[in-house]
Amino acid sequence: MPRKAAASRATIAETGAIDTTEAMPAQNQEVGRKSARKGSGSLDDLTRTALKAFLIARDAAFNVRDLLTHSSRMAFLAIKECEQELDVIERYLDERLPAAITRVNEARARQLLTSLKCTTDLERIGDLVMSVAMRVQSRTAKMAASDVRQLVEMSAILREMLDLVYRGFVDLDLECARKVLQMDKDIDRVCHGLFQKHLTEHASDNNPSSFDVILMAQALERAGDHTTNLAEDLYSLIEGRSLRHAPKKRAAT
């Protein structure tokens, strides 16, 4: 059954953290503008809004299962709504964070910058999941059950990774970041299996279905990479140092 993170969306609306007037009916737009103005000056709104983006991206990944297994129109619409909301959140933070960061100390500035970096990755995850949804929606032929099973497995790993990194940011738990970095290997493993099948075993078939499956697997694998970026941002926030571009250890001689 499609899921749309109703609780998280209700909280966003109540705090006025995001200007969602573009997606609102005309009669509700003025209310939305007033809410946005009310929340625009609060630094806490920025970090709360970034956390809600994790829940929205997680729900997008959750709905991939119903879309793949049942060709659910409701699941497709839920993914589309998630992608649109992530766009709104990224724009909201991008517009408000520069002014906010000038009013805080170094530790708080690091937290705000992390929020912006995270929403950029989450927005990209939304785009990638939406690309999977668009390919599923446009298909006329039925996918092989084995392909569906592996793509569902990838989406389930992605959803769990997003859930873990969300809890890591809420609790400032470094163990969540470590688990996410380890799970990236799982999503890569399934992706490589699909690539091996369709690029090697079916290379001579010239089947458009194989091309679709490869692109969907690649999109989910890239979404997993963006989730590892989130785990690295969590590590950096807690430890005060980045894992990215760290020099490799020299092999023992």
Residue pairs with C-beta under 8 A, 6 or more apart in sequence:
1 66
2 63
2 66
2 72
2 74
2 75
2 77
2 78
3 59
3 62
3 63
3 78
4 59
4 78
4 81
4 82
5 55
5 56
5 58
5 59
5 82
8 52
8 55
8 56
9 52
9 56
9 85
11 48
11 52
12 18
12 20
12 49
12 52
13 20
13 35
15 39
15 45
15 48
16 34
16 35
16 36
16 37
16 38
16 39
16 45
17 39
17 42
17 45
17 46
17 48
17 49
17 52
17 92
18 36
18 39
18 49
18 88
18 89
18 92
19 32
19 33
19 35
19 36
19 88
19 92
20 32
20 85
20 88
21 28
21 29
21 32
21 33
21 36
22 88
23 84
23 85
23 88
24 32
39 45
40 96
43 100
43 103
43 104
43 108
43 112
46 93
46 96
46 97
46 100
46 112
46 115
47 111
47 112
47 115
49 89
49 92
49 93
49 115
49 119
50 89
50 93
50 115
50 116
50 118
50 119
51 166
51 169
51 170
52 89
53 86
53 89
53 90
53 118
53 119
53 122
53 123
54 118
54 122
54 162
54 165
54 166
54 169
54 230
55 166
56 82
56 85
56 86
56 89
56 122
56 126
57 82
57 86
57 122
57 125
57 126
57 129
57 162
58 159
58 162
58 163
58 166
59 78
59 82
60 78
60 79
60 82
60 83
60 86
60 125
60 126
60 129
60 130
61 125
61 129
61 155
61 158
61 159
61 162
61 223
62 155
62 159
63 72
63 75
63 76
63 78
63 79
63 82
64 75
64 79
64 129
64 132
64 133
64 151
64 152
64 155
64 220
65 75
65 152
65 155
65 156
66 72
66 74
66 75
67 75
67 76
67 79
67 132
67 133
67 136
67 137
68 136
68 143
68 148
68 151
68 152
68 155
69 148
69 152
71 136
75 133
76 133
76 136
76 137
79 129
79 130
79 133
80 130
80 133
82 126
82 129
83 126
83 127
83 129
83 130
86 119
86 122
86 123
86 125
86 126
87 123
87 126
89 119
89 122
89 123
90 119
90 120
90 122
90 123
93 115
93 116
93 119
94 116
97 112
97 113
97 115
97 116
100 112
101 109
101 112
101 113
104 112
110 237
110 240
111 237
114 233
114 234
114 236
114 237
117 229
117 233
118 169
118 230
118 233
121 226
121 227
121 229
121 230
121 233
122 226
122 230
124 223
124 226
125 158
125 162
125 223
125 226
125 227
128 219
128 220
128 222
128 223
128 226
129 155
129 219
129 220
129 223
131 215
131 216
131 219
132 151
132 155
132 216
132 219
132 220
135 212
135 215
135 216
136 216
139 209
139 212
141 209
143 151
143 209
143 212
143 213
144 209
147 194
147 213
150 190
150 193
150 194
150 217
151 194
151 213
151 216
151 217
151 220
153 190
154 187
154 190
154 191
154 217
154 220
154 221
154 224
155 220
157 183
157 186
157 187
157 190
157 224
158 187
158 220
158 223
158 224
158 227
160 183
161 180
161 183
161 184
161 187
161 224
161 227
161 228
161 231
162 227
162 230
164 176
164 179
164 180
164 183
165 176
165 177
165 180
165 227
165 230
165 231
165 234
167 173
167 176
168 174
168 175
168 176
168 177
168 180
168 231
168 234
169 234
169 237
172 237
172 238
174 234
174 235
174 238
174 239
176 231
176 234
177 231
177 232
177 234
177 235
177 238
178 231
180 227
180 228
180 230
180 231
181 228
181 231
181 232
183 224
184 224
184 225
184 227
184 228
187 220
187 221
187 224
188 221
188 224
190 217
191 217
191 218
191 220
191 221
194 213
194 214
194 217
195 214
195 217
198 210
198 211
198 213
198 214
199 214
202 210
232 242
232 243
232 244
235 242
235 243
236 242
236 243
